[in-house]
Amino acid sequence: MSGSGPDAAGPAGLGQPARVPRGLVVTVSNRAAAGVYADTAGPLLVEGLRELGLQVDGPRVVPDGEPVREVLAAAVSSAYDVVVTTGGTGLTPTDRTPEMTRPLLEREVPGIAEAIRARGVASGVPTAMLSRGLAGLAGATLVVNLPGSPGACRDGLAVLAGVLSHAMDQVRGGDHRRVEDPGSGR
């Protein structure tokens, strides 16, 4: 087996199994929470995060507003490494996920949210730019808001696939990976 994945040696190669990062998926939907229709985006995110190597709980389905803040605060207290929300990031009067997320964030990571919006627009969905989703750190938990559509969740997973492992390593105090610059001789 290679030196990566959940069975890899822990810090400094001490032979300890690496801790499997924990994720939580939260679906924010008044209608799904009321049982009007089934959540389709949350299960897609659970599967996608598992494929990225996380142990994932959820999806927890909550209505928009204060229940979002409550589930996020509980997730931070439970020391999840990553919480990904889906829904409540648009422009309707009930879309309040960013407003419930922002007070919990100690440091925003705007590049993640920007990359998710840009990927949606580049995929031919101009309305992706209307998402007000945030990304940032609440303690040692990375929180990422995604729009509620399955397509937007696929875009979000594609963006996270390229940075999530490094982001979690950084949050735990890891050093930056050195990338050799072929033109500099470094």
PAZAPA-4460 file (N, C-alpha, C; in steps of 0.05 Angstrom, whole numbers, plus 32768, in hexadecimal, padded with zeros to 4 digits):
% residues 186
    n_x    n_y    n_z   ca_x   ca_y   ca_z    c_x    c_y    c_z   seq   type   mol
   8011   7FE8   8000   8000   8000   8000   8012   8019   8000     1      M     A
   8009   802D   7FF2   8018   8046   7FF1   8017   8054   800C     2      S     A
   8025   806B   800E   8026   8079   8027   8010   808E   802A     3      G     A
   7FF9   8089   801E   7FE4   809D   8021   7FCA   808E   8028     4      S     A
   7FB6   809D   8030   7F9D   8092   8037   7F9B   808D   8055     5      G     A
   7F84   8082   805E   7F7F   8080   807A   7F91   806D   8089     6      P     A
   7FA0   805B   807C   7FB1   8048   8089   7FCE   8051   8089     7      D     A
   7FD4   8069   807E   7FEF   8073   807C   7FFA   8079   8098     8      A     A
   8014   8079   809A   8021   807F   80B4   8019   809C   80BC     9      A     A
   8018   809F   80D6   8011   80B9   80E1   8027   80CD   80DE    10      G     A
   8027   80E3   80EE   803B   80F8   80EC   8057   80ED   80EF    11      P     A
   8069   80F7   80E0   8086   80F0   80E1   808A   80D3   80DD    12      A     A
   8077   80C4   80D1   807B   80A8   80CB   807E   8097   80E4    13      G     A
   8070   809E   80F9   8073   808F   8113   8064   8075   8112    14      L     A
   8059   806D   80FC   804C   8053   80FA   8030   8053   8105    15      G     A
   8027   806A   810E   800C   806C   8119   7FF9   8070   8101    16      Q     A
   7FE2   8062   8102   7FCF   8067   80EC   7FC6   8084   80EC    17      P     A
   7FC4   808F   80D4   7FBA   80AA   80D2   7F9D   80AB   80D9    18      A     A
   7F95   80C1   80E6   7F79   80C5   80ED   7F69   80CA   80D4    19      R     A
   7F53   80BC   80D0   7F42   80C1   80B9   7F32   80DA   80BF    20      V     A
   7F34   80EE   80AD   7F25   8107   80B1   7F07   8103   80B1    21      P     A
   7EF9   8112   80C2   7EDC   8110   80C5   7ECE   8127   80B7    22      R     A
   7EB9   8120   80A8   7EAA   8135   809B   7E8C   8132   80A2    23      G     A
   7E7E   8148   809F   7E61   8148   80A3   7E55   8157   808C    24      L     A
   7E3F   814C   8081   7E2F   8159   806C   7E15   8162   8078    25      V     A
   7E0E   817B   8073   7DF6   8188   807C   7DE6   8192   8064    26      V     A
   7DCE   8188   8061   7DBC   8191   804C   7DAA   81A6   8058    27      T     A
   7DAA   81BE   804C   7D99   81D4   8055   7D82   81D7   8042    28      V     A
   7D6B   81CF   804A   7D53   81D0   8038   7D3A   81D0   8049    29      S     A
   7D2B   81E5   8047   7D11   81E6   8056   7CFF   81CF   804C    30      N     A
   7CFE   81CB   8032   7CEC   81B6   8027   7CF5   819A   802E    31      R     A
   7D0F   8194   802B   7D19   817A   8032   7D16   8174   8050    32      A     A
   7D1B   8189   8060   7D17   8185   807D   7CFA   8180   8084    33      A     A
   7CE8   818B   8075   7CCB   8187   807A   7CC0   816D   806D    34      A     A
   7CD2   815F   805E   7CC9   8146   8051   7CBA   814A   8037    35      G     A
   7CBB   8162   802C   7CAE   8167   8012   7CBB   8158   7FFC    36      V     A
   7CD6   8156   7FFD   7CE5   8146   7FE9   7CFE   813B   7FF6    37      Y     A
   7D09   8127   7FE9   7D21   811A   7FF3   7D3A   812B   7FED    38      A     A
   7D4D   812A   7FFF   7D67   8137   7FFB   7D77   8127   7FE6    39      D     A
   7D80   8133   7FD1   7D90   8126   7FBD   7DAD   8130   7FBE    40      T     A
   7DB2   8148   7FC6   7DCD   8154   7FC6   7DDD   8149   7FDD    41      A     A
   7DD1   8147   7FF4   7DE0   813D   800C   7DED   8122   8008    42      G     A
   7DDE   810E   7FFF   7DEA   80F4   7FFB   7E01   80F4   7FE6    43      P     A
   7DFE   8105   7FD2   7E13   8108   7FBE   7E2D   8112   7FCC    44      L     A
   7E2A   8125   7FDD   7E41   8130   7FEC   7E4E   811B   7FFF    45      L     A
   7E3D   810C   800C   7E47   80F8   801E   7E59   80E4   800F    46      V     A
   7E4E   80DA   7FF8   7E5E   80C7   7FE8   7E77   80D4   7FDD    47      E     A
   7E76   80ED   7FD4   7E8D   80FA   7FC9   7EA3   80FF   7FDE    48      G     A
   7E9B   8107   7FF6   7EAF   810B   800B   7EBB   80F0   8014    49      L     A
   7EAB   80DB   8014   7EB6   80C1   801B   7ECB   80B9   8006    50      R     A
   7EC5   80BE   7FED   7ED9   80B8   7FD8   7EF3   80C8   7FDB    51      E     A
   7EF1   80DF   7FE9   7F09   80EF   7FEE   7F17   80E6   8008    52      L     A
   7F0D   80D1   8014   7F1B   80C5   802B   7F11   80CD   8046    53      G     A
   7EFA   80DB   8048   7EF0   80E3   8062   7EDC   80CF   806D    54      L     A
   7EDA   80CD   8087   7EC5   80BF   8095   7EAE   80D4   8097    55      Q     A
   7E97   80CF   808B   7E83   80E3   8088   7E69   80DC   8097    56      V     A
   7E5E   80EF   80A5   7E44   80ED   80B2   7E30   80FE   80A2    57      D     A
   7E17   80F7   80A4   7E02   8106   8097   7DF8   80F8   807E    58      G     A
   7DE9   8106   806E   7DE3   8122   8071   7DCE   8127   8087    59      P     A
   7DD3   813D   8095   7DC0   8147   80A9   7DB0   815C   809A    60      R     A
   7D96   8159   809A   7D84   816A   808B   7D77   817E   809F    61      V     A
   7D7B   8198   809A   7D70   81AC   80AC   7D63   81C2   809B    62      V     A
   7D4F   81D0   80A6   7D44   81E7   8098   7D58   81FE   809A    63      P     A
   7D54   8211   8089   7D65   8229   8089   7D61   8239   80A2    64      D     A
   7D74   824A   80A8   7D72   825C   80BF   7D82   8251   80D7    65      G     A
   7D78   8256   80EE   7D86   824F   8107   7D8F   8232   8109    66      E     A
   7D7F   821F   80FF   7D89   8203   8101   7DA3   81FE   80F3    67      P     A
   7DAA   820E   80DE   7DC3   820C   80D1   7DDA   8213   80E4    68      V     A
   7DD7   822A   80F1   7DEB   8233   8105   7DEF   821E   811A    69      R     A
   7DD9   8213   8124   7DDA   81FF   813A   7DE9   81E6   8131    70      E     A
   7DE3   81DB   8119   7DF1   81C3   8110   7E0E   81C8   810A    71      V     A
   7E14   81E0   8100   7E31   81E7   80FB   7E40   81EA   8115    72      L     A
   7E34   81F7   8129   7E42   81FB   8143   7E46   81E0   8150    73      A     A
   7E33   81CE   814E   7E36   81B3   815A   7E4C   81A3   814B    74      A     A
   7E4E   81A7   8131   7E63   8199   8121   7E7E   81A3   8129    75      A     A
   7E81   81BD   812D   7E9B   81C8   8135   7EA2   81BD   8151    76      V     A
   7E8F   81BD   8163   7E93   81B2   817E   7E9B   8195   817D    77      S     A
   7E91   8186   816A   7E96   816A   8167   7EB1   8165   8158    78      S     A
   7EBF   817A   8151   7ED9   8178   8144   7ED9   816A   8129    79      A     A
   7EC4   816F   8119   7EC5   8165   80FD   7EDC   8175   80EF    80      Y     A
   7EE9   8167   80DD   7EFE   8175   80CD   7EF2   8186   80B8    81      D     A
   7EDC   817C   80AC   7ECF   818A   8095   7EB1   8188   8099    82      V     A
   7EA3   819E   8094   7E86   819E   8092   7E7F   81AB   8078    83      V     A
   7E6F   819C   8067   7E66   81A7   804E   7E48   81A9   804F    84      V     A
   7E3F   81C2   804A   7E22   81C6   8049   7E19   81C8   802C    85      T     A
   7E00   81C1   8027   7DF5   81C4   800D   7DDA   81D1   8010    86      T     A
   7DD6   81E7   8002   7DBC   81F5   8003   7DBD   820F   8013    87      G     A
   7DAA   8220   800D   7DA7   8239   801C   7DBB   824F   8015    88      G     A
   7DC8   824D   7FFE   7DDD   8261   7FF7   7DD3   8275   7FE2    89      T     A
   7DBB   8273   7FD9   7DB1   8284   7FC3   7DA7   829F   7FCC    90      G     A
   7D95   82AA   7FBC   7D8B   82C5   7FC1   7D6F   82C7   7FCC    91      L     A
   7D62   82B0   7FD0   7D46   82B1   7FDA   7D46   82BB   7FF7    92      T     A
   7D30   82C6   8000   7D2F   82D0   801C   7D35   82BB   8031    93      P     A
   7D30   82A1   802B   7D35   828D   803F   7D51   8281   803D    94      T     A
   7D61   8288   8029   7D7D   827E   8026   7D8F   828D   803B    95      D     A
   7D95   827F   8051   7DA3   828C   8067   7DBD   827D   806F    96      R     A
   7DC5   8269   8060   7DDC   8259   8068   7DF5   826A   806C    97      T     A
   7DFC   827D   805A   7E14   828D   8060   7E12   829E   8079    98      P     A
   7DFA   82A8   807E   7DF6   82B8   8096   7DF8   82A8   80B0    99      E     A
   7DF2   828E   80AF   7DF5   827D   80C6   7E11   8272   80C8   100      M     A
   7E20   8272   80B2   7E3B   8267   80B2   7E4F   827C   80BB   101      T     A
   7E4D   8294   80B0   7E62   82A9   80B3   7E69   82AF   80D1   102      R     A
   7E55   82B1   80E3   7E5D   82B7   80FF   7E6E   82A1   810C   103      P     A
   7E6D   8289   8102   7E7D   8273   810D   7E99   8272   8102   104      L     A
   7E9E   827F   80EB   7EB8   827E   80DE   7ECC   8291   80EB   105      L     A
   7EE3   8287   80F2   7EF8   8297   80FD   7F0A   82A2   80E6   106      E     A
   7F0C   8292   80D1   7F1C   829A   80BA   7F0E   8290   80A1   107      R     A
   7F07   82A2   808F   7EFB   829A   8076   7F11   8290   8062   108      E     A
   7F09   827E   8051   7F1A   8274   803C   7F0B   8279   8021   109      V     A
   7F0B   8292   8019   7EFB   829A   8002   7F02   828C   7FE8   110      P     A
   7F1B   8284   7FE5   7F23   8277   7FCC   7F13   825D   7FC6   111      G     A
   7F0B   824F   7FDB   7EFC   8236   7FD6   7EE1   823D   7FCB   112      I     A
   7ED2   8250   7FD7   7EB8   8257   7FCE   7EB9   8264   7FB2   113      A     A
   7ECE   8273   7FAD   7ED1   8280   7F93   7ED6   826A   7F7D   114      E     A
   7EE7   8256   7F84   7EED   8241   7F71   7ED4   8231   7F6A   115      A     A
   7EC3   822C   7F7E   7EAA   821D   7F7A   7E98   822C   7F67   116      I     A
   7E94   8246   7F6D   7E84   8257   7F5B   7E8F   8257   7F3E   117      R     A
   7EA9   825B   7F3C   7EB6   825C   7F22   7EB3   8242   7F13   118      A     A
   7EB5   822B   7F21   7EB2   8212   7F13   7E95   820F   7F08   119      R     A
   7E82   8218   7F17   7E66   8217   7F0E   7E62   8228   7EF5   120      G     A
   7E6C   8240   7EF6   7E6A   8252   7EDF   7E78   8246   7EC7   121      V     A
   7E90   823B   7ECB   7E9F   822F   7EB5   7E91   8216   7EAA   122      A     A
   7E81   820A   7EBA   7E72   81F2   7EB1   7E58   81FA   7EA2   123      S     A
   7E54   8214   7E9E   7E3D   821D   7E8E   7E25   8224   7E9F   124      G     A
   7E29   8229   7EB9   7E13   8230   7ECB   7E18   824C   7ED5   125      V     A
   7E10   8261   7EC6   7E16   827C   7ECE   7E0A   8283   7EE9   126      P     A
   7DF4   8276   7EF1   7DE8   827D   7F0B   7DF9   8273   7F23   127      T     A
   7E0E   8264   7F1E   7E20   825B   7F33   7E2C   8274   7F41   128      A     A
   7E2F   828A   7F33   7E3B   82A2   7F3F   7E28   82AE   7F54   129      M     A
   7E0F   82A6   7F54   7DFC   82B1   7F68   7DFE   82A4   7F83   130      L     A
   7E0D   828E   7F85   7E10   8281   7F9F   7E20   8293   7FB2   131      S     A
   7E16   8295   7FCA   7E24   82A5   7FDF   7E33   8294   7FF2   132      R     A
   7E38   827B   7FEB   7E45   8268   7FFC   7E60   8272   8006   133      G     A
   7E67   8269   801E   7E80   8271   802B   7E91   8258   802F   134      L     A
   7EAA   825C   8036   7EBC   8247   803F   7ECE   8254   8054   135      A     A
   7ED4   8245   8069   7EE6   8250   807D   7EEA   823D   8094   136      G     A
   7EF9   8246   80A7   7F00   8236   80BE   7EF1   8240   80D7   137      L     A
   7EE4   822C   80E4   7ED8   8231   80FE   7EE8   821F   8111   138      A     A
   7EFA   822A   8120   7F0D   821A   812F   7F1E   820A   811B   139      G     A
   7F1E   81F0   811E   7F2E   81DE   810C   7F1C   81D1   80F8   140      A     A
   7F03   81DB   80F5   7EF0   81CF   80E2   7EEE   81E1   80C9   141      T     A
   7EF2   81D4   80B2   7EEE   81E3   8099   7ED1   81E0   8092   142      L     A
   7EC3   81F7   808E   7EA7   81F7   8087   7EA5   8202   806A   143      V     A
   7E96   81F3   8059   7E92   81FB   803E   7E75   81FB   8037   144      V     A
   7E6A   8211   802E   7E4E   8213   8025   7E4D   820E   8007   145      N     A
   7E3B   81FC   7FFF   7E36   81F7   7FE3   7E19   81FD   7FDD   146      L     A
   7E13   8204   7FC4   7DF7   8207   7FBC   7DE9   81EC   7FBF   147      P     A
   7DCE   81EC   7FBC   7DBF   81D4   7FC1   7DBB   81C1   7FAA   148      G     A
   7DC4   81C7   7F92   7DBF   81B5   7F7C   7DD4   819F   7F7B   149      S     A
   7DCD   8187   7F71   7DE1   8172   7F6E   7DF8   817B   7F5C   150      P     A
   7DF2   818A   7F47   7E08   8193   7F35   7E1C   81A5   7F43   151      G     A
   7E12   81B7   7F54   7E23   81C9   7F63   7E33   81B8   7F77   152      A     A
   7E27   81A4   7F82   7E36   8192   7F95   7E4C   8183   7F87   153      C     A
   7E47   817A   7F6F   7E5C   816D   7F5F   7E73   8181   7F59   154      R     A
   7E6C   819A   7F52   7E81   81AE   7F4E   7E91   81B3   7F68   155      D     A
   7E83   81B5   7F7E   7E90   81B9   7F98   7EA3   81A2   7F9E   156      G     A
   7E9A   8189   7F9A   7EAB   8172   7F9F   7EC4   8172   7F8D   157      L     A
   7EC0   817A   7F74   7ED7   817B   7F62   7EEC   8190   7F6C   158      A     A
   7EE3   81A7   7F75   7EF5   81BB   7F80   7F02   81B0   7F9A   159      V     A
   7EF3   81A5   7FAC   7EFD   819B   7FC5   7F11   8184   7FC1   160      L     A
   7F0D   8174   7FAC   7F1F   815E   7FA7   7F3C   8167   7FA4   161      A     A
   7F3F   817F   7F99   7F5A   8189   7F94   7F68   8196   7FAB   162      G     A
   7F58   819D   7FC0   7F64   81AC   7FD6   7F5E   81A2   7FF2   163      V     A
   7F4B   8191   7FF5   7F41   818A   8010   7F57   817D   8021   164      L     A
   7F65   816A   8016   7F7A   815C   8026   7F8F   8170   8030   165      S     A
   7F97   8181   801E   7FAC   8196   8025   7FA0   81A9   803A   166      H     A
   7F87   81B2   8036   7F7B   81C4   8049   7F7A   81B8   8065   167      A     A
   7F71   819F   8066   7F6F   8192   8081   7F8B   818F   808D   168      M     A
   7F9F   8189   807D   7FBA   8187   8087   7FC3   81A2   8092   169      D     A
   7FBD   81B7   8084   7FC5   81D2   808D   7FB7   81D9   80A7   170      Q     A
   7F9E   81D3   80A9   7F8F   81D9   80C2   7F9C   81CB   80DA   171      V     A
   7FA6   81B3   80D5   7FB3   81A4   80EB   7FD0   81AC   80EF   172      R     A
   7FD9   81C1   80E1   7FF4   81CB   80E5   8009   81C1   80D2   173      G     A
   8001   81B3   80BD   8014   81A8   80AA   8022   81BF   809A   174      G     A
   8039   81B8   8090   8048   81CB   8081   803E   81CC   8064   175      D     A
   8045   81E0   8056   803E   81E2   8039   804E   81CE   802A   176      H     A
   8042   81C1   8017   8050   81AF   8005   8062   81BF   7FF3   177      R     A
   807A   81B6   7FEF   808C   81C4   7FDC   8087   81B9   7FC0   178      R     A
   8084   81CB   7FAE   8081   81C3   7F92   809A   81CD   7F84   179      V     A
   80A7   81BB   7F77   80C0   81C2   7F69   80B9   81D3   7F51   180      E     A
   80C7   81E9   7F4E   80C4   81FB   7F37   80D9   81F3   7F23   181      D     A
   80D1   81E6   7F0C   80E5   81DB   7EFA   80F6   81F1   7EEE   182      P     A
   80ED   820A   7EED   80FD   8220   7EE2   8110   822C   7EF6   183      G     A
   810E   8226   7F10   811E   8234   7F23   8135   8222   7F2E   184      S     A
   8134   8208   7F28   8149   81F7   7F33   8144   81EF   7F50   185      G     A
   812D   81F7   7F5B   8127   81F0   7F77   811C   81D4   7F79   186      R     A
***
